[in-house]
């Protein structure tokens, strides 16, 4: 028995073994013109696997690059695009740095902390004031949404002062929007029309 696990490892498994065999066969053709003709036919088959992309120029470029990759860069053909090298497919992985700075108040999250830092460093006083008011209202809305209870504006102001390291101090006379203006319902909804309770009342009246 001939198992796939005993066969040559596929460079690009998404194309399947048949396409890899076609590329290997084209690589062995001695006549250059014939080799170029046959590899164009193979690329047409590869493009038919994604017909909605086969006429996109970037996608064609990718198909030609994949042919070189499947042949282990041994195929000698006239490509309409620059011929890639092994090194171009072995680029090192760029590790995305993870923020190591601890979050001062975890329930607000890192984004709120970053926004407060940004506002604290802003020079334009008018823009700074508008941004700060929007942020404070957002913090209040988030608190009421998740805790299902109201919160004093003073607590929001105190948290902002703490998160900014004392750089931002909001006047206690400042008023944030009430909960009902933040599209938050703090009371249970009224019964819908035609509900059981309504129909019972109607029957009693009769």
C-alpha angles and dihedrals in degrees: 000000000000112000127190089235088063094049131085113292112254116241091207110020093185090074094052130227095285093064091047090052090051091053091047090051093049089051089061095053108111099200108082096208091051090046091053091047094050095046090054088055090050091050089051089056090048090051091051088065087069104026093170089061104035094095095048110106095221090051091052089052090053092051092054090048090051091053090057091047094050090050091051086244091294099113115104108208140141102255121191087219133056110283110247125225132221090251092058089062094046100061113155119257113256109221113219108228115238119220108255098183109111119244110246096208110021099196090061092050132214097290093062089049091051092048092050090050089051093050092046090058096046117115101196103089095198094050090042092054094049093047091047093051092049091049094048091051090049091052090050092048091050092049094050092044094055101033098038091220137092124261131206117252088228091064091054090049091049091050092050091051090050094046091049092051091244094306093114121054118174120205112249087229090069113107125207123208114277118250094258090057090054092064091254123133113214094174129064113264119259116258113271121250114268093027122145093260091055094048091050091054090050091052092051091053090054 
